[in-house]
Structure formats: structure tokens, C-alpha cells
């Protein structure tokens, strides 16, 4: 399974990839992760590519992602055409305002930034909301909801209660 997340620096894109990779290792899967980013400290381009498999992984590159988390319009436009018909693009409408209706894949709206601001007063919990949504979408794919949450709490040691709540908000939103 291939998962790509992309957006701006500071949105937690790399952390999202790390959490999913850590959870997959705990579930006994093989994992690779590549990250790339612009030279800016914050606000520049960021991408995380995660490949999960029960077998050996021959390439860490995501050429046809099963899931693409688009957290900017630039990221959406850059990677939308790589998602196959069976794939899913999860997008935040705060950043991705125009969708390509010709794409054969599914689009799932996740207003992570708005949900974070509405529930916590600031957007910092957007990536944990996105991880909750991904946990829902990945059910039956070898990653358990509990393992993803456990990995979040290990990798992000601050704000444990808020992160638990944010995870649940994202998970419940994808129903």
C-alpha cells in the first residue's frame, strides 16, 4: 500500500508519515518512508511517501498511491494524477478549493484545519485529525485504529489529551 501526504512545512506532513510507518511496524508490516521538502524552515513544500507491505518492498517511491492526503492546492495539483481509480484523495478544503472532477479516484473532504480551530482554538491539531481520518480509511488494511493512536502518543509526547480528542474527531468525521 502506498500513502502520500503533501502540503506546506509546519502542517505535520512528515509526522503523519512517521506515525503511519511506526504503526505499521508495530503491526508486523514492512515499511519504507521518504520525505522531501523545500529549503524553507516553514511554509515551503513538504511531502512524505510511505509504503507498507507484508512482503519485501522493492522501491520506497510511491508511484500510484492508494491514499493521497492533500494539504495544499499545489500538492493536489502536483500528485492528483498519480492516484489510480481505486485510490482515495483526502483533501482539506481550507487549502484545496478546486477539485479535478475528471479523476477516476474518490475524493474525501476533511476540513482538518477548521475542525482543529473549532475544537481546540488553533490549527496545530490538524495533522492528528488527519491521522484519525486515515485510521478510519485504513480499517481492514492491516493497521488498527488503536495502534495508530498509540503511535501518535509515542511520537508526539505533548498534548496527549488533545491529541486523543483530535484523533477521535478525525476518525468519527470519516463515517
PEWOZI-V512307 format. One record per residue. RES is the residue in three letters. SS is DSSP state (hx for helix, st for strand, lp for the rest). OMEGA is omega in degrees with one decimal (999 if undefined). Layout:
res ss omega
RES SS OMEGA
RES SS OMEGA
This chain:
res ss omega
UNK lp -180.0
UNK st 179.2
UNK st 175.3
UNK st 171.7
UNK st -179.5
UNK st 179.6
UNK st 179.9
UNK st 173.4
UNK lp 179.8
UNK lp -179.7
UNK lp -179.8
UNK lp -179.0
UNK hx -179.5
UNK hx 178.6
UNK hx 177.3
UNK hx 177.8
UNK hx 179.0
UNK hx -178.7
UNK hx 179.8
UNK hx 177.4
UNK hx 178.4
UNK hx 179.0
UNK hx -179.9
UNK hx 176.8
UNK hx 179.0
UNK hx 178.9
UNK lp 176.7
UNK lp 178.7
UNK lp 171.9
UNK st -172.0
UNK st 164.2
UNK st 176.1
UNK st 172.3
UNK st 173.8
UNK st 175.4
UNK st -178.5
UNK st 175.7
UNK lp -176.6
UNK lp -179.8
UNK lp 177.6
UNK lp 178.9
UNK lp 175.0
UNK lp 178.7
UNK lp -179.0
UNK st 175.7
UNK st 176.2
UNK st 171.6
UNK st 177.4
UNK st -178.7
UNK st 175.4
UNK st 179.9
UNK st -179.5
UNK st 172.2
UNK lp -178.7
UNK lp 176.0
UNK lp 179.9
UNK lp -176.4
UNK lp 178.6
UNK lp 178.6
UNK lp -178.8
UNK lp 174.8
UNK lp -178.3
UNK lp 178.2
UNK lp -174.0
UNK lp 174.4
UNK lp 178.3
UNK st 176.9
UNK st 177.5
UNK st -176.1
UNK st -177.7
UNK lp 170.8
UNK lp 178.7
UNK hx 177.9
UNK hx 177.9
UNK hx 179.1
UNK hx -177.9
UNK hx -178.9
UNK hx -171.4
UNK hx -175.3
UNK hx -177.0
UNK hx 178.9
UNK hx -176.1
UNK lp -178.6
UNK lp -176.7
UNK lp -179.7
UNK lp -175.1
UNK lp -178.4
UNK st 171.5
UNK st 174.5
UNK st -175.9
UNK st 176.0
UNK lp -177.1
UNK lp 174.3
UNK lp -176.1
UNK lp -179.4
UNK lp -172.7
UNK lp 179.4
UNK lp 179.9
UNK lp 175.9
UNK lp -176.0
UNK lp -179.0
UNK lp -178.5
UNK lp -179.4
UNK lp -177.5
UNK lp 178.1
UNK st 172.6
UNK st 176.0
UNK st 179.2
UNK st 175.5
UNK lp -179.9
UNK lp -173.4
UNK hx -179.7
UNK hx -178.6
UNK hx 177.5
UNK hx 179.0
UNK hx 179.8
UNK hx -178.9
UNK hx -174.5
UNK hx -174.6
UNK hx 177.8
UNK lp 179.0
UNK lp -173.0
UNK hx -173.8
UNK hx -177.4
UNK hx -179.8
UNK hx -176.7
UNK hx 176.8
UNK hx 173.6
UNK hx 177.9
UNK hx 177.5
UNK hx 175.1
UNK hx 177.9
UNK hx 178.8
UNK hx 177.6
UNK hx 178.4
UNK hx -178.6
UNK hx -176.9
UNK lp 177.3
UNK lp -179.6
UNK lp -179.2
UNK lp 178.1
UNK lp 177.2
UNK lp 179.7
UNK lp 177.9
UNK hx -176.9
UNK hx -179.0
UNK hx 177.1
UNK hx 178.8
UNK hx 177.8
UNK hx 179.6
UNK hx 176.1
UNK hx -175.2
UNK hx 175.7
UNK hx -174.8
UNK hx 179.1
UNK lp -173.1
UNK lp 179.5
UNK lp 170.4
UNK lp -176.1
UNK hx -178.2
UNK hx 179.2
UNK hx 180.0
UNK hx 174.9
UNK hx 179.9
UNK hx -179.6
UNK hx 178.0
UNK hx -179.8
UNK hx 178.9
UNK hx 179.3
UNK hx 179.7
UNK hx -178.9
UNK hx -179.1
UNK hx -176.9
UNK lp 178.0
UNK lp 999
